[in-house]
């Protein structure tokens, strides 16, 4: 039996969703030379939206740690470490290039927040004053002069993680701050340093506006059938919200008009086989867009329960990496806040986002007679590289059709 030589496999930073392009390596749980098993947790990673663990993709020995703990702004796809594996027959291509990662390598991220082992307590140490915090949070606190004992941790077991430092970094304005040149006295405001979430949102939206040709289409949709369907709801709890009906209708409209369920790539337009609808959820320091995976295949009761759980996890800060990945379309609903109409900015690589305004009783003219109807103004923002005006119009027609005939 032929013995196959050891091979080097690159362990890279995986994708965390369309709006996250980088992360921080919080800590390594192994050292170079350590023997690991497939699925063993080897590092802790933090993005602006979630904590995650990095798994060893196969049995082997950690050949090298490429990116050190505490490194910020690590881009997706960056090689983090090298794993020496043994026993599998190398392909022709891997024999020529043994350090290349296999094309079908599994995603090494596990979506849960671990509680790392605490450091041993020294004899006589007063544990009542000990602070449980991630190494990266301690590093940031030291740089910014923040007292960790004054913070409430949102990590496992009350552990302080870097996102908990956001509200603790407000400082009085100093001479030379950016607003000084606009006539604001230094003591007339205070600076709130950008959280990772706010910085990521700013960078992503700026890039979207700069690089994607946007256009918008607006219609008023009749929500009378949706309201009637909700009143007569006899299905399981929870009763779907109006927003759930929009998720349900959008997913079906995307199946009717597959050209709208697409993404731009440099060489081709990618047509998605499933309608994965992201729902914008407002948080104190920004927003997140958890994804209802395969929404086109879900019946309304299942979709409503799925959405409810996602929204609750978002508000609790408990979203996992998988909750933020794979969106092909987004819904942003400000109607419950009284906004009549608005335009949203695209979140690449999605080609469309729907902005839903307030449901109102409005005067309408039908066959020359004035009557009233429950309507909401909906605006579809499109990537013109992928979706033309006619395609966007067809999508909105399909949306109105499904909202006009909701089904369980």
Order of alpha helices (4+ residues) and beta strands (2+ residues): beta-beta-beta-beta-beta-beta-beta-beta-alpha-beta-alpha-beta-beta-alpha-beta-alpha-alpha-beta-beta-beta-beta-alpha-beta-beta-beta-beta-alpha
